Amino acid sequence: MPYEQLVNIIVLIIFIVAFITADTRGKIILALIMALLFILPFMFPFPVFRWVCFVGKAIFGIACYFYIK
C-alpha cells in the first residue's frame, strides 16, 4: 500500500502531541494501543490483518486528534 507510510507518519505525529498532553493513565493507554497497532502486522503478516491494522491506525489517529481538541 503506497499510502501506508504516509498514514504511519501522520498518526505518529498526532500520537506524539496527544501523548504529551495526556495525563499518566492516558499515556499508558495511548502507548499500548500505538504499540499494538504497529507491532501486530509484523507478527501476523496476513493481508486482511494488515488492512484491519491500517484502518485501526487511521481511526486511532482521528481519535488522538479529537483528544487533542
Buried (B, 14 or more C-beta within 10 A) or exposed (E): EEEBEEBBEBBEEBBEEBBEEBEEEEBEEBEEBBEBBBEBBEEEEEEEEBEBBBEBBBEBBEBBBEBEE
